[in-house]
Amino acid sequence: MSRVARARRLGKAFLLVDNMLVVLGFFVVFPLISIRFVDQLGWAALSVGLALGLRQLVQQGLGIFGGAIADRFGAKPMIVTGMLLRAAGFASMAVAHQPWILWLSCILSGLGGTLFDPPRTAMVIKLIRPRERGRFFSLLMMQDSAGAVIGALIGSWLLSWDFRLVCWAGASVFVAAAGFNAWLLPAWRISTERTSMLEGMGRVLRDKRFCLYVLTLTGYYTLAVQVMLMLPIMVNQIAGVPGAVKWMYAIEATLSLTLLYPIARWSEKRFRLEQRLMAGLFLMTLSLMPIGMTNTLQQLFMLICTFYIGSIIAEPARETLSASLASARARGSYMGFSRLGLAFGGAIGYTGGGWMFDAGRELAMPELPWLMLGSVGMVTLLALWWQFQPRDVASGISPA
């Protein structure tokens, strides 16, 4: 085995272990935030949605800066520092007895993500050959699903004792992840050139096609983030017990582990990346619209299944399409900017979703937030269709 092939093989194994730690630490804590502060403590969904939206906005909105710093100084120092910052954010969340403390802890957690997320994604692009990226992203997402359900199970069990244990467990996992990276991650450069921060960011901002695509994904993420806010609240309200949320993540894990990789392998040979993205978004949109009119767990879980199947179709295509459009000379900057759609979509989805959920409850119109989310999904579909008409594909966008 050549030296390069051996490095790629070891790099894949490292990325998988690192991803499992990050996903596990995140899902021990975040799916339970809305249950803890909205259902158990009686806080307004808007205040909790604002906290979640701040984390999303800070982490993804500043991602281009984190990516540009990593282009300049390398991935390792950014990843280790970011993971320790997230651990500090989770630890401070354990003492959040007022909204402003929760907001600050989420901001600190988001700053950590700003530093470690873009270089980790850029490492995938660096180590995985283009023809293998779609399948590797599918493996990572299968791992995300397994980590999500394991994390939710651990978090739900700890929540029955004390929410502080939930936060401390998440912080401990991120400390372990920081140590793992500090010990084993080589001091690799993630871009083919050592570019300055301003040069890397300027290169991205001049790429109009990439910028438009990223901003359009705002609508997609507005729907996607509801698995952390409104869907857990709905499951808890209908079931009547906080522990029921773990079944939502069990559904995701089961579907992902059984369907994600086969669907990705089958569809990548028959459909373009943008077609797969739009098909998945269409299913996600259709599944969310009737949720406000459900009154049994069976109905709700059927719709959640449809939502997850749409996500299974869309996510590998979205990630692979973003990677295929990124310049090798500024991978960190491109991957940082690619998170801007998630920043805006997360902020809108969390704060807007929380506000609409409160408004629907006050107006006795529980279907209101879900119909609004459906409208956002339809508008996003139209925008993606307009961008990726055949003339755009012919000019350079093709399946990876």
N, C-alpha and C positions, 0 to 999 in steps of 0.2 A: 504493500500500500504506500502510495506517495506521501510525502510530507503534507502537501496541501489537502489531499483526501483525508488523511488522518486528522488534521486540524478541523476540517469540516465535520467529521464524524463526532469528535469530542465536543465540538461547539454545539451540535444539535442536542447531545445529551445534557450539556450544561444548560442550554436554553429551556429544555423541558423541566428540569428540576427547579430552576429559578422561577419559571412561570407558575409552577404548582405552589411554591411558597408565597408568591405575591397574591395569587388568586385566593388561596386559603386564608391568608391574613385579612384580605379585604372583605371576604364574605362572612367571616366570623362576626363582623361588626355591622357593616352598612345595611344589610337587609332588615335589621332589627331596629334601626334608628327610628323609623316612622312608627313602628309598633310601640316602642318604649315611650316616645315623647308625645305622640298623638293619642294613642289608645290608652296607655297606662297612666300618663301624667296629665292628659287632657289639654295639651297645648294645641293651638290652632295649626291646622295642616299647612297654612301659609308660612308660618314661622319656621317650621321644620323643613318645608320645601325650599325656603330661602337658604337655610344652612346647607342642604344638599346641593342646591344650585350654585352657591358660592364655591364649594369644593370643586364642582365641575368646571365653573368658569375660570377659577384660578389655575387649576391643573392644566386644562386644555387650552385656555386662552393665552397663557404664557408659555405654552409648549414650544413655540418657535424660538423663544429665548433659550430655553433649556436645551433644545436641539442644536442651536448655534454655538452655545458654550461647549457642548460635547464635541462638535465638529472641530473646535479649536483646541480643547484640552484632553479629549479622549473620553471614552465611555465610563471607565471604572470609577474615577472620583465622583462623577455626577450621580451614578447609580447608588453608590454606598451612602453618600450624603443624603440623597433623596429618601432612601429607605429609612434612615434614622430620623429624618424629619417626620415622616409619616407615623413612625412609632410614637414620637412625641405627641403628635396630634391625637392619636388614639388614647394615649395615657391621659391627656388633658380632658378628653371627652368623658372620662369616668367621673369627673367632678362637675359636670355641666348641670347645674341646678337652675340656671337662668338662660334664656335664649342667646344672649350675647356670648356666653361662654361656649355654647354649642357652635355658634358661628365662627368664633376664633379657632376652635379645635378643627373645624372643617377646613378653614383657610390654611392652617398649618399642614394638615393632611394633603391638601391640594398643592401646596408649594413643594412638598416632597415628591408628589407625582410629576410635577413639572420637570423636576431634575432627572428622575429615573425612567420615565415612560418613553420619551423620544429616543434616547440612545439604545434602550432595549429593543425597540422595534427596528431601529437601524441595524442592530446586530443581526437580526433575522435576515434582513435584506443582504447584508454583507456575506453571511455564512451559507445561505441557501441559494442554490442555483435557480435562475428564473423559472425554468420548466417544473421545478419541484415546489415552488412557493405556495401554490394553491393548496396542494395536499398537506404541506407542513402547517399552513395557517389552519387548515381543518383539524389537524391533530392538536394544535394549541387550543382551539375552541372546544374540542371534545374534552380536553383537560380542564378548560375553564368551567365547563358544565359539571364535571365530576368534583372539582374543587369547590364550586359554588354550593352544591348540595351537602358536601362534607362540612364546609364552613358554616352553612345555615343550621345543620344538625348540631354542631358543637355550640354555636351561638345560642340556639333555642334552648339547649340543655342548660347552658350557663345562665341564661336569662331567668330561668325558673329559680335560680338561687339569688343572683345579684347582677345588675347591669354592669357594675364595675368590673366583675370578672370577665364579662364579654370584651370590654375595652382592653383590659390587661392582656388577655389572650391574644387579641389582634396585634397589640404592640409587641408582644414577645415574638410572634412569628416574623414580624418585619425586622426586628433586631437580629434574629437568626438569618434572615435573607441577606441583610447587610454584611454579616460575618461571612456568609457563604461566598458572596461576590468579592469581598476584600481578600479572601483566602485563595480562591480559584480562578477568578476572572483575569486573563492576561491584559496587559496594557495595550489593547488593540486600538488602532485608529478606525473610525467607522466610515470615513469618507476617503476618496482617492486623493484628495488634496487637503492640506491643512489651511483652511480658509478662515478669514476673520469673521467675527460675528456679523458685522454689517454687510460684508460681501455675501455671506451665506443667506441672510435674510433677504437681501436685495435680489438675489438670483430667484428665490421663490416668488417674490412679489411681482417680478417681471413675467412670470409664467401665468398668463391670464387664464388659459384653459384649466390649469390645475387649481387656481384660486376659485374660479367659478364652480368647479366640481365640489371642492371642499365646502364652500358656503352653502351650496344646495343641500348638502347632507345635514344641515341644521334641522330640516323637517324630519328626516329619518331618525335622528337621535332624539328629537322631541317625543317620538313614540317609544323608542327603545328604552329610555330611562325610566319608564313607568314601572318596570320590573322592580325598581328600588323604592317607589313611592306609592302610587295608587293601587297597583295590583296587590301588594302585601296588605294594604289597608282593607281592600275589598275581601280578600280571603279571610282575614281576621274577623271582619264584621259578620260575614255569612256563617263562618264556622263557630265563632264565639270564643275561640281559644288561640293565643299567640302561637302555640306550637304548630298550628296547621300550615304556617307559611313554609315549613320545611317540605311539605308535599308539593308545593309549587316548584321548588328547586329540584325535587326528586323527578318530577315530570320532565323538566328541562334536561337533567342529566340522562335520563333514560332515552329520550328522543335523540339527544346529541350523540350518545355513545352508540346507538344503533343505526341512526340515519345520516348523520352529518358527513362522515367520510364517504359512504357509498353514493350519496347524492352529489357530493362535490366531484367525485371521479366520473360519474355518469354525465353530469351536466357540463363539465368543462370540455367534453368532446363534442358537444352538440349545440351549445349556446355561447354567445359572447358574454363577457363579464357583466356588461351593463344590462343585458337582458335578464341575467340571473338576479342582479341587484333589484331591478324593478319588479320582477315576479315575486321575490320575497317581500318587498315592501308592500305590494298589493295585498298579500295574505295578511300581513301584520295590520294593515289598515282595516280590512274587512272584519278581523277578529275583535278589534277594540270597540267598534261602533255599538254593538248590542250589549256590552258589559253592564251598562247602567240599568238595563231592564232585567237582569238575571236575579234570581232569588234562591237558587240552590247551588251547592258546591259542585254538583255534577255538571250543570250548565256552565258555571264559571270555569271549571277545569277543562271542559271541552274547548272553550274559546281560548284559554291560555295555551292549550296544545296547538291550536291553529296558529296562534301568535308565535310560538316557539318554532314551529315548522317554517314559517316565513323567515324568521331570523336565521335558521339553519341554512336556508337557501341564499339569503342575502349577505350574511357576514363574511364568509370566505371570499366571495366575489368582490365585496367592497374593499376588503383589506388588500387583496391581490391587485385590484385595479389601482388603488392608491400607490402601492409599491411600484407598479409598472410605469407609472407616470413620474416617479421621483428621479431626479438627476443624481448620478453616482458621485458627482463632485460636491454635493452638499446634502447627503442623506439625512443627517440629523436635523437640519433646518427644514427639509421637506416633510419629514415625519412629524416634526413639531408643529408645523403649520397645518398638517393634515388633521390635527386634533382640534382645530378651530371650530369646525362644524359641530363637534361634540361639545365644545365649550358653550357655544350659543344655544345649541339644541338642549343641552343639559340645563342651562340656566332657565330657558323658556319652559322646558318640560317640567322641571321641579317647581319653580316659583309659580308659573302659569297653571300647572296642574294642581298645585296646592290651593291656589286662589279659586280655580274653577270648581274644585271638589268642595270647598267651603261654600261657594256660591250656590252650587247645586243642592247642597244640604239645606241651606237657608231658604231657598226658593221651592223646596220640595220637588226638585227636578234632578234626580240622581243621574239621569242619562246625559245631562248637559256637558260635563267634561269629556265624556267618551265620544259624543258626536263632534265636538270641537276637534278632538284629536284625529278623528276620521277625516275631517276637512283638511287638516294640515297634511295628512298622508296623501290625499288626492292631489293637492297642489304640488307637493314634492314630486309625485310621479310624473305629472305633466312637465315640470321643469327638467327632470332627468331625461324624459323622452325627447324634449326639444334639444338638449345638449348632445345626445348620442344618436342622432339620426345618421344614416349611412355615410353622409359626406364627412362627418367627424371621425367615424371609424376608419374610413379610407385615408384620412390624413395622419393616422398614427396610432389610434387606440385599437388594440387587438387583444384577443385572449392571451393570457400569460401561459 
